[in-house]
Amino acid sequence: MLAVGCDMKSIGISVRAATEGDAKAIASLVVALGYSADEKIVRERLSRLVGRSDYLVAVAQSDGGEICGWLQAHSSEALESGSRVEIVGLVRDRQ
């Protein structure tokens, strides 16, 4: 199972598991990169991923409560290398 436990309080950022309530902020960050993203679609995708033991979706949150980044990773088994975790999405706010 993938877990979130990183706390970067010294720089005013904490990392936590994403929830469906983060869909609007995540969609906004995706749009800032130039991709098409709709809050409803992101929420639906999050609902399929949250709680799965083979996926992690985490958000970086400022002390002020703003979502300033997100990461998606999944674990898998590969014939050539065994167990691995791959980051499939990593976005941060430009600010």
C-alpha angles and dihedrals in degrees: 000000000000116000139192119220107134115127119185099180092148089072096034097254129112128187123219140161112280121246132200086258089069093062096102094051093044091049090050091054091049091051090050087061091055099257124126111251133164123197092229093052093046089049091051091049092048090051089058094048105037111097096017113130093217097052135060126193112180133175131209110224128192122227086256091060098253117140104233101172147357139207131200122195136166135196124226143162118247124193094224099044110015121223118011143162119223126196105225098174134023123168132166133183113258092233 
